[in-house]
Amino acid sequence: MDRRYRLHLFPKNLDGMQVILSRYIENDLESVGYKVNDTCVIPTRPLMERTMLIRHKERKFGKGCVREWPSHRRYLCAQFTDLLKPIDDMLAASPFLLTDRPLFVDDNLYGVLGNYLFNGKRELPNLRYLRRWHQRMNTTK
């Protein structure tokens, strides 16, 4: 798709940086963001879907995790913000994460933030450059 539409999301000179940053976004950040969203979404799902979601989460995070997360929501939100601070620092120097245009890692982060915000009960953390970046991503084609 990248080649077909000439998106140039994977410039060769940034391969290593994108891999490192993607792992951080997909492992550290996404793990916390999903827990926050899951505390609001899982209880609203029909019984069969809810059961499958709980089974999946407990296989990954341990028995009873979904039941515990709501009581840890405030801490998880603070942890999510802390994990975003280095990204905010990066965005102070550039309109996008690694260059002056969005790359794969920008889309990756945008998706993780989209999940965090999905249920409508959360707002972006109060990080100036992240908010500016998010607005830019909302309007970038």
VMD Tcl script that builds the backbone (N, CA, C; Angstrom):
set m [mol new atoms 423]
animate dup $m
set s [atomselect $m all]
$s set {name element resname resid chain x y z} {
  {N N MET 1 A 0.831 -1.170 0.000}
  {CA C MET 1 A 0.000 0.000 0.000}
  {C C MET 1 A 0.892 1.256 0.000}
  {N N ASP 2 A 1.963 1.207 0.792}
  {CA C ASP 2 A 2.867 2.349 0.848}
  {C C ASP 2 A 3.437 2.652 -0.541}
  {N N ARG 3 A 3.860 1.590 -1.239}
  {CA C ARG 3 A 4.414 1.784 -2.584}
  {C C ARG 3 A 3.324 2.138 -3.592}
  {N N ARG 4 A 2.204 1.436 -3.492}
  {CA C ARG 4 A 1.124 1.637 -4.459}
  {C C ARG 4 A 0.632 3.084 -4.478}
  {N N TYR 5 A 0.444 3.652 -3.306}
  {CA C TYR 5 A -0.082 5.014 -3.217}
  {C C TYR 5 A 1.007 6.059 -2.983}
  {N N ARG 6 A 2.245 5.602 -3.025}
  {CA C ARG 6 A 3.407 6.490 -2.843}
  {C C ARG 6 A 3.273 7.355 -1.583}
  {N N LEU 7 A 2.988 6.691 -0.483}
  {CA C LEU 7 A 2.816 7.396 0.782}
  {C C LEU 7 A 4.155 7.739 1.443}
  {N N HIS 8 A 5.156 6.953 1.152}
  {CA C HIS 8 A 6.502 7.175 1.699}
  {C C HIS 8 A 6.485 7.221 3.234}
  {N N LEU 9 A 5.778 6.247 3.821}
  {CA C LEU 9 A 5.676 6.177 5.279}
  {C C LEU 9 A 6.896 5.529 5.923}
  {N N PHE 10 A 7.739 4.892 5.112}
  {CA C PHE 10 A 8.875 4.146 5.634}
  {C C PHE 10 A 10.190 4.558 4.967}
  {N N PRO 11 A 10.648 5.789 5.153}
  {CA C PRO 11 A 11.921 6.186 4.536}
  {C C PRO 11 A 13.065 5.342 5.112}
  {N N LYS 12 A 13.932 4.882 4.246}
  {CA C LYS 12 A 15.030 3.990 4.639}
  {C C LYS 12 A 15.902 4.585 5.743}
  {N N ASN 13 A 16.193 5.869 5.666}
  {CA C ASN 13 A 17.091 6.473 6.649}
  {C C ASN 13 A 16.495 6.534 8.062}
  {N N LEU 14 A 15.194 6.245 8.202}
  {CA C LEU 14 A 14.545 6.271 9.516}
  {C C LEU 14 A 14.030 4.902 9.950}
  {N N ASP 15 A 14.443 3.839 9.241}
  {CA C ASP 15 A 13.975 2.489 9.579}
  {C C ASP 15 A 14.169 2.156 11.054}
  {N N GLY 16 A 15.392 2.313 11.546}
  {CA C GLY 16 A 15.684 1.959 12.936}
  {C C GLY 16 A 14.890 2.774 13.931}
  {N N MET 17 A 14.805 4.061 13.701}
  {CA C MET 17 A 14.055 4.937 14.618}
  {C C MET 17 A 12.569 4.570 14.635}
  {N N GLN 18 A 12.016 4.256 13.475}
  {CA C GLN 18 A 10.598 3.892 13.424}
  {C C GLN 18 A 10.341 2.577 14.157}
  {N N VAL 19 A 11.250 1.625 14.022}
  {CA C VAL 19 A 11.079 0.341 14.712}
  {C C VAL 19 A 11.101 0.552 16.226}
  {N N ILE 20 A 12.084 1.293 16.705}
  {CA C ILE 20 A 12.196 1.540 18.151}
  {C C ILE 20 A 10.971 2.287 18.670}
  {N N LEU 21 A 10.589 3.341 17.996}
  {CA C LEU 21 A 9.453 4.146 18.429}
  {C C LEU 21 A 8.137 3.367 18.325}
  {N N SER 22 A 7.986 2.577 17.277}
  {CA C SER 22 A 6.776 1.756 17.128}
  {C C SER 22 A 6.644 0.750 18.255}
  {N N ARG 23 A 7.749 0.149 18.642}
  {CA C ARG 23 A 7.700 -0.815 19.754}
  {C C ARG 23 A 7.266 -0.132 21.039}
  {N N TYR 24 A 7.760 1.057 21.280}
  {CA C TYR 24 A 7.360 1.815 22.470}
  {C C TYR 24 A 5.861 2.122 22.417}
  {N N ILE 25 A 5.408 2.592 21.273}
  {CA C ILE 25 A 3.993 2.943 21.117}
  {C C ILE 25 A 3.113 1.705 21.260}
  {N N GLU 26 A 3.466 0.619 20.602}
  {CA C GLU 26 A 2.631 -0.585 20.573}
  {C C GLU 26 A 2.717 -1.413 21.849}
  {N N ASN 27 A 3.813 -1.356 22.562}
  {CA C ASN 27 A 3.949 -2.158 23.778}
  {C C ASN 27 A 3.629 -1.344 25.021}
  {N N ASP 28 A 4.427 -0.347 25.304}
  {CA C ASP 28 A 4.268 0.413 26.545}
  {C C ASP 28 A 2.998 1.258 26.554}
  {N N LEU 29 A 2.870 2.110 25.566}
  {CA C LEU 29 A 1.758 3.053 25.526}
  {C C LEU 29 A 0.414 2.366 25.273}
  {N N GLU 30 A 0.365 1.539 24.261}
  {CA C GLU 30 A -0.894 0.877 23.902}
  {C C GLU 30 A -1.410 -0.010 25.024}
  {N N SER 31 A -0.521 -0.687 25.715}
  {CA C SER 31 A -0.929 -1.569 26.799}
  {C C SER 31 A -1.712 -0.813 27.872}
  {N N VAL 32 A -1.241 0.347 28.238}
  {CA C VAL 32 A -1.920 1.153 29.261}
  {C C VAL 32 A -3.186 1.781 28.694}
  {N N GLY 33 A -3.110 2.326 27.492}
  {CA C GLY 33 A -4.275 2.959 26.880}
  {C C GLY 33 A -5.447 2.005 26.710}
  {N N TYR 34 A -5.158 0.773 26.310}
  {CA C TYR 34 A -6.222 -0.207 26.153}
  {C C TYR 34 A -6.861 -0.561 27.480}
  {N N LYS 35 A -6.069 -0.646 28.525}
  {CA C LYS 35 A -6.631 -0.955 29.850}
  {C C LYS 35 A -7.623 0.115 30.267}
  {N N VAL 36 A -7.266 1.374 30.057}
  {CA C VAL 36 A -8.165 2.475 30.406}
  {C C VAL 36 A -9.461 2.366 29.605}
  {N N ASN 37 A -9.356 2.190 28.308}
  {CA C ASN 37 A -10.542 2.094 27.459}
  {C C ASN 37 A -11.364 0.854 27.814}
  {N N ASP 38 A -10.689 -0.245 28.066}
  {CA C ASP 38 A -11.398 -1.497 28.395}
  {C C ASP 38 A -12.257 -1.370 29.640}
  {N N THR 39 A -11.847 -0.523 30.593}
  {CA C THR 39 A -12.644 -0.375 31.817}
  {C C THR 39 A -14.022 0.203 31.525}
  {N N CYS 40 A -14.147 0.919 30.425}
  {CA C CYS 40 A -15.434 1.510 30.048}
  {C C CYS 40 A -16.166 0.693 28.993}
  {N N VAL 41 A -15.425 0.040 28.105}
  {CA C VAL 41 A -16.037 -0.636 26.969}
  {C C VAL 41 A -16.487 -2.062 27.303}
  {N N ILE 42 A -15.649 -2.841 27.957}
  {CA C ILE 42 A -15.978 -4.260 28.194}
  {C C ILE 42 A -17.294 -4.434 28.933}
  {N N PRO 43 A -17.560 -3.673 30.004}
  {CA C PRO 43 A -18.836 -3.884 30.709}
  {C C PRO 43 A -20.081 -3.611 29.857}
  {N N THR 44 A -19.952 -2.882 28.774}
  {CA C THR 44 A -21.107 -2.530 27.947}
  {C C THR 44 A -21.388 -3.545 26.841}
  {N N ARG 45 A -20.491 -4.472 26.634}
  {CA C ARG 45 A -20.630 -5.425 25.535}
  {C C ARG 45 A -21.611 -6.538 25.907}
  {N N PRO 46 A -22.245 -7.158 24.914}
  {CA C PRO 46 A -23.126 -8.295 25.182}
  {C C PRO 46 A -22.335 -9.416 25.874}
  {N N LEU 47 A -23.041 -10.265 26.611}
  {CA C LEU 47 A -22.419 -11.285 27.455}
  {C C LEU 47 A -21.373 -12.131 26.716}
  {N N MET 48 A -21.697 -12.659 25.563}
  {CA C MET 48 A -20.764 -13.532 24.851}
  {C C MET 48 A -19.491 -12.767 24.454}
  {N N GLU 49 A -19.665 -11.579 23.915}
  {CA C GLU 49 A -18.505 -10.769 23.526}
  {C C GLU 49 A -17.692 -10.370 24.753}
  {N N ARG 50 A -18.388 -9.981 25.818}
  {CA C ARG 50 A -17.717 -9.595 27.055}
  {C C ARG 50 A -16.894 -10.765 27.617}
  {N N THR 51 A -17.469 -11.945 27.586}
  {CA C THR 51 A -16.774 -13.138 28.068}
  {C C THR 51 A -15.512 -13.416 27.254}
  {N N MET 52 A -15.603 -13.278 25.943}
  {CA C MET 52 A -14.437 -13.513 25.086}
  {C C MET 52 A -13.367 -12.435 25.311}
  {N N LEU 53 A -13.789 -11.205 25.494}
  {CA C LEU 53 A -12.833 -10.131 25.759}
  {C C LEU 53 A -12.115 -10.352 27.088}
  {N N ILE 54 A -12.865 -10.716 28.111}
  {CA C ILE 54 A -12.260 -10.977 29.419}
  {C C ILE 54 A -11.290 -12.147 29.325}
  {N N ARG 55 A -11.672 -13.189 28.644}
  {CA C ARG 55 A -10.788 -14.346 28.462}
  {C C ARG 55 A -9.490 -13.935 27.783}
  {N N HIS 56 A -9.605 -13.162 26.721}
  {CA C HIS 56 A -8.429 -12.698 25.986}
  {C C HIS 56 A -7.534 -11.847 26.887}
  {N N LYS 57 A -8.106 -10.905 27.617}
  {CA C LYS 57 A -7.327 -10.016 28.475}
  {C C LYS 57 A -6.668 -10.794 29.617}
  {N N GLU 58 A -7.401 -11.730 30.206}
  {CA C GLU 58 A -6.834 -12.489 31.315}
  {C C GLU 58 A -5.716 -13.421 30.866}
  {N N ARG 59 A -5.774 -13.899 29.652}
  {CA C ARG 59 A -4.670 -14.712 29.130}
  {C C ARG 59 A -3.414 -13.875 28.993}
  {N N LYS 60 A -3.576 -12.603 28.680}
  {CA C LYS 60 A -2.420 -11.726 28.487}
  {C C LYS 60 A -1.954 -11.074 29.791}
  {N N PHE 61 A -2.899 -10.598 30.621}
  {CA C PHE 61 A -2.536 -9.793 31.782}
  {C C PHE 61 A -2.771 -10.467 33.131}
  {N N GLY 62 A -3.386 -11.639 33.141}
  {CA C GLY 62 A -3.586 -12.356 34.400}
  {C C GLY 62 A -5.030 -12.359 34.870}
  {N N LYS 63 A -5.348 -13.402 35.614}
  {CA C LYS 63 A -6.702 -13.598 36.120}
  {C C LYS 63 A -7.156 -12.409 36.969}
  {N N GLY 64 A -8.366 -11.944 36.701}
  {CA C GLY 64 A -8.966 -10.859 37.469}
  {C C GLY 64 A -8.547 -9.463 37.045}
  {N N CYS 65 A -7.722 -9.352 36.016}
  {CA C CYS 65 A -7.209 -8.027 35.618}
  {C C CYS 65 A -8.334 -7.068 35.228}
  {N N VAL 66 A -9.292 -7.544 34.453}
  {CA C VAL 66 A -10.364 -6.674 33.974}
  {C C VAL 66 A -11.206 -6.169 35.151}
  {N N ARG 67 A -11.361 -6.995 36.160}
  {CA C ARG 67 A -12.114 -6.605 37.359}
  {C C ARG 67 A -11.341 -5.554 38.173}
  {N N GLU 68 A -10.001 -5.604 38.126}
  {CA C GLU 68 A -9.167 -4.679 38.901}
  {C C GLU 68 A -8.971 -3.323 38.225}
  {N N TRP 69 A -8.928 -3.290 36.913}
  {CA C TRP 69 A -8.582 -2.067 36.195}
  {C C TRP 69 A -9.447 -0.858 36.536}
  {N N PRO 70 A -10.767 -1.001 36.695}
  {CA C PRO 70 A -11.551 0.207 37.022}
  {C C PRO 70 A -11.079 0.909 38.302}
  {N N SER 71 A -10.650 0.153 39.296}
  {CA C SER 71 A -10.180 0.786 40.539}
  {C C SER 71 A -8.799 1.420 40.360}
  {N N HIS 72 A -8.108 1.099 39.281}
  {CA C HIS 72 A -6.789 1.659 38.986}
  {C C HIS 72 A -6.841 2.690 37.852}
  {N N ARG 73 A -8.037 3.057 37.433}
  {CA C ARG 73 A -8.183 3.918 36.256}
  {C C ARG 73 A -7.420 5.242 36.393}
  {N N ARG 74 A -7.504 5.876 37.538}
  {CA C ARG 74 A -6.813 7.164 37.729}
  {C C ARG 74 A -5.295 6.977 37.578}
  {N N TYR 75 A -4.763 5.933 38.179}
  {CA C TYR 75 A -3.333 5.641 38.054}
  {C C TYR 75 A -2.974 5.324 36.602}
  {N N LEU 76 A -3.799 4.531 35.922}
  {CA C LEU 76 A -3.531 4.167 34.526}
  {C C LEU 76 A -3.530 5.404 33.627}
  {N N CYS 77 A -4.451 6.329 33.872}
  {CA C CYS 77 A -4.485 7.571 33.084}
  {C C CYS 77 A -3.225 8.394 33.332}
  {N N ALA 78 A -2.779 8.460 34.577}
  {CA C ALA 78 A -1.543 9.185 34.894}
  {C C ALA 78 A -0.346 8.499 34.251}
  {N N GLN 79 A -0.342 7.185 34.270}
  {CA C GLN 79 A 0.749 6.427 33.634}
  {C C GLN 79 A 0.755 6.672 32.125}
  {N N PHE 80 A -0.420 6.701 31.516}
  {CA C PHE 80 A -0.530 6.963 30.083}
  {C C PHE 80 A 0.054 8.338 29.752}
  {N N THR 81 A -0.283 9.330 30.561}
  {CA C THR 81 A 0.258 10.677 30.359}
  {C C THR 81 A 1.776 10.682 30.508}
  {N N ASP 82 A 2.279 10.009 31.533}
  {CA C ASP 82 A 3.735 9.934 31.726}
  {C C ASP 82 A 4.434 9.291 30.537}
  {N N LEU 83 A 3.812 8.263 29.971}
  {CA C LEU 83 A 4.396 7.592 28.806}
  {C C LEU 83 A 4.366 8.491 27.567}
  {N N LEU 84 A 3.438 9.434 27.540}
  {CA C LEU 84 A 3.348 10.355 26.405}
  {C C LEU 84 A 4.309 11.541 26.520}
  {N N LYS 85 A 4.843 11.806 27.686}
  {CA C LYS 85 A 5.717 12.977 27.868}
  {C C LYS 85 A 6.952 12.948 26.967}
  {N N PRO 86 A 7.659 11.822 26.826}
  {CA C PRO 86 A 8.801 11.835 25.902}
  {C C PRO 86 A 8.377 12.095 24.453}
  {N N ILE 87 A 7.191 11.647 24.098}
  {CA C ILE 87 A 6.672 11.910 22.754}
  {C C ILE 87 A 6.365 13.392 22.602}
  {N N ASP 88 A 5.795 13.994 23.631}
  {CA C ASP 88 A 5.539 15.424 23.610}
  {C C ASP 88 A 6.847 16.196 23.456}
  {N N ASP 89 A 7.884 15.751 24.135}
  {CA C ASP 89 A 9.200 16.391 24.003}
  {C C ASP 89 A 9.707 16.308 22.568}
  {N N MET 90 A 9.505 15.157 21.925}
  {CA C MET 90 A 9.926 14.998 20.530}
  {C C MET 90 A 9.164 15.968 19.636}
  {N N LEU 91 A 7.887 16.129 19.916}
  {CA C LEU 91 A 7.039 16.970 19.074}
  {C C LEU 91 A 7.304 18.465 19.271}
  {N N ALA 92 A 8.046 18.820 20.304}
  {CA C ALA 92 A 8.419 20.220 20.504}
  {C C ALA 92 A 9.386 20.676 19.416}
  {N N ALA 93 A 10.117 19.721 18.850}
  {CA C ALA 93 A 11.151 20.057 17.864}
  {C C ALA 93 A 10.731 19.812 16.424}
  {N N SER 94 A 9.582 19.189 16.229}
  {CA C SER 94 A 9.169 18.813 14.874}
  {C C SER 94 A 7.647 18.738 14.812}
  {N N PRO 95 A 7.048 19.068 13.678}
  {CA C PRO 95 A 5.588 18.997 13.590}
  {C C PRO 95 A 5.042 17.571 13.680}
  {N N PHE 96 A 5.857 16.595 13.306}
  {CA C PHE 96 A 5.490 15.193 13.425}
  {C C PHE 96 A 6.611 14.481 14.172}
  {N N LEU 97 A 6.456 13.209 14.446}
  {CA C LEU 97 A 7.396 12.544 15.336}
  {C C LEU 97 A 8.847 12.566 14.865}
  {N N LEU 98 A 9.083 12.268 13.599}
  {CA C LEU 98 A 10.464 12.151 13.141}
  {C C LEU 98 A 10.848 13.106 12.026}
  {N N THR 99 A 9.868 13.679 11.352}
  {CA C THR 99 A 10.157 14.574 10.230}
  {C C THR 99 A 9.105 15.679 10.183}
  {N N ASP 100 A 9.099 16.403 9.091}
  {CA C ASP 100 A 8.118 17.476 8.917}
  {C C ASP 100 A 6.843 16.993 8.237}
  {N N ARG 101 A 6.694 15.682 8.093}
  {CA C ARG 101 A 5.467 15.089 7.549}
  {C C ARG 101 A 5.184 13.794 8.299}
  {N N PRO 102 A 3.945 13.332 8.297}
  {CA C PRO 102 A 3.618 12.107 9.040}
  {C C PRO 102 A 4.226 10.859 8.389}
  {N N LEU 103 A 4.704 9.973 9.232}
  {CA C LEU 103 A 5.222 8.668 8.817}
  {C C LEU 103 A 4.398 7.588 9.496}
  {N N PHE 104 A 4.805 6.351 9.317}
  {CA C PHE 104 A 4.094 5.227 9.933}
  {C C PHE 104 A 3.929 5.415 11.439}
  {N N VAL 105 A 4.980 5.854 12.133}
  {CA C VAL 105 A 4.891 5.990 13.593}
  {C C VAL 105 A 3.844 7.026 14.001}
  {N N ASP 106 A 3.640 8.039 13.185}
  {CA C ASP 106 A 2.588 9.016 13.486}
  {C C ASP 106 A 1.206 8.359 13.397}
  {N N ASP 107 A 1.005 7.560 12.359}
  {CA C ASP 107 A -0.265 6.836 12.233}
  {C C ASP 107 A -0.443 5.843 13.376}
  {N N ASN 108 A 0.642 5.225 13.766}
  {CA C ASN 108 A 0.622 4.257 14.859}
  {C C ASN 108 A 0.174 4.937 16.153}
  {N N LEU 109 A 0.792 6.055 16.476}
  {CA C LEU 109 A 0.429 6.806 17.672}
  {C C LEU 109 A -1.000 7.329 17.578}
  {N N TYR 110 A -1.387 7.798 16.418}
  {CA C TYR 110 A -2.744 8.320 16.219}
  {C C TYR 110 A -3.784 7.227 16.508}
  {N N GLY 111 A -3.494 6.008 16.087}
  {CA C GLY 111 A -4.402 4.896 16.355}
  {C C GLY 111 A -4.504 4.564 17.835}
  {N N VAL 112 A -3.387 4.568 18.538}
  {CA C VAL 112 A -3.393 4.282 19.977}
  {C C VAL 112 A -4.164 5.363 20.729}
  {N N LEU 113 A -3.956 6.614 20.346}
  {CA C LEU 113 A -4.706 7.702 20.981}
  {C C LEU 113 A -6.190 7.624 20.628}
  {N N GLY 114 A -6.497 7.212 19.403}
  {CA C GLY 114 A -7.891 7.040 18.997}
  {C C GLY 114 A -8.599 6.014 19.851}
  {N N ASN 115 A -7.911 4.927 20.175}
  {CA C ASN 115 A -8.499 3.915 21.050}
  {C C ASN 115 A -8.698 4.468 22.459}
  {N N TYR 116 A -7.725 5.190 22.964}
  {CA C TYR 116 A -7.812 5.777 24.304}
  {C C TYR 116 A -9.007 6.733 24.400}
  {N N LEU 117 A -9.258 7.476 23.345}
  {CA C LEU 117 A -10.334 8.470 23.321}
  {C C LEU 117 A -11.680 7.889 22.869}
  {N N PHE 118 A -11.680 6.652 22.407}
  {CA C PHE 118 A -12.818 6.035 21.726}
  {C C PHE 118 A -14.136 6.147 22.471}
  {N N ASN 119 A -14.128 5.875 23.764}
  {CA C ASN 119 A -15.397 5.819 24.494}
  {C C ASN 119 A -15.967 7.200 24.817}
  {N N GLY 120 A -15.226 8.258 24.507}
  {CA C GLY 120 A -15.724 9.608 24.734}
  {C C GLY 120 A -15.620 10.086 26.171}
  {N N LYS 121 A -15.074 9.270 27.057}
  {CA C LYS 121 A -14.955 9.645 28.467}
  {C C LYS 121 A -13.568 10.180 28.806}
  {N N ARG 122 A -12.679 10.160 27.861}
  {CA C ARG 122 A -11.308 10.623 28.062}
  {C C ARG 122 A -10.987 11.757 27.107}
  {N N GLU 123 A -10.082 12.606 27.526}
  {CA C GLU 123 A -9.550 13.658 26.667}
  {C C GLU 123 A -8.057 13.428 26.521}
  {N N LEU 124 A -7.495 14.059 25.507}
  {CA C LEU 124 A -6.044 14.010 25.370}
  {C C LEU 124 A -5.413 14.594 26.623}
  {N N PRO 125 A -4.327 14.008 27.077}
  {CA C PRO 125 A -3.618 14.616 28.206}
  {C C PRO 125 A -3.192 16.039 27.855}
  {N N ASN 126 A -3.023 16.842 28.856}
  {CA C ASN 126 A -2.677 18.246 28.658}
  {C C ASN 126 A -1.182 18.388 28.351}
  {N N LEU 127 A -0.820 17.940 27.179}
  {CA C LEU 127 A 0.550 18.037 26.681}
  {C C LEU 127 A 0.509 18.893 25.422}
  {N N ARG 128 A 1.097 20.060 25.501}
  {CA C ARG 128 A 0.959 21.088 24.470}
  {C C ARG 128 A 1.287 20.610 23.060}
  {N N TYR 129 A 2.444 20.009 22.881}
  {CA C TYR 129 A 2.882 19.640 21.536}
  {C C TYR 129 A 2.121 18.422 21.012}
  {N N LEU 130 A 1.749 17.537 21.915}
  {CA C LEU 130 A 0.928 16.392 21.513}
  {C C LEU 130 A -0.432 16.858 21.016}
  {N N ARG 131 A -1.020 17.816 21.711}
  {CA C ARG 131 A -2.315 18.350 21.279}
  {C C ARG 131 A -2.201 19.024 19.912}
  {N N ARG 132 A -1.153 19.779 19.708}
  {CA C ARG 132 A -0.933 20.439 18.409}
  {C C ARG 132 A -0.761 19.379 17.316}
  {N N TRP 133 A 0.031 18.352 17.606}
  {CA C TRP 133 A 0.254 17.262 16.663}
  {C C TRP 133 A -1.062 16.552 16.340}
  {N N HIS 134 A -1.864 16.277 17.372}
  {CA C HIS 134 A -3.132 15.565 17.180}
  {C C HIS 134 A -4.065 16.367 16.279}
  {N N GLN 135 A -4.111 17.666 16.496}
  {CA C GLN 135 A -4.935 18.528 15.643}
  {C C GLN 135 A -4.428 18.467 14.203}
  {N N ARG 136 A -3.125 18.501 14.050}
  {CA C ARG 136 A -2.528 18.424 12.708}
  {C C ARG 136 A -2.861 17.080 12.053}
  {N N MET 137 A -2.794 15.997 12.825}
  {CA C MET 137 A -3.118 14.672 12.283}
  {C C MET 137 A -4.599 14.592 11.898}
  {N N ASN 138 A -5.455 15.259 12.625}
  {CA C ASN 138 A -6.887 15.270 12.312}
  {C C ASN 138 A -7.161 15.934 10.966}
  {N N THR 139 A -6.292 16.849 10.571}
  {CA C THR 139 A -6.532 17.596 9.341}
  {C C THR 139 A -5.606 17.199 8.199}
  {N N THR 140 A -4.641 16.305 8.442}
  {CA C THR 140 A -3.708 15.864 7.396}
  {C C THR 140 A -4.358 14.815 6.537}
  {N N LYS 141 A -4.164 14.954 5.236}
  {CA C LYS 141 A -4.729 13.970 4.294}
  {C C LYS 141 A -3.635 13.101 3.739}
}
mol reanalyze $m
mol bondsrecalc $m
mol representation Tube
mol addrep $m
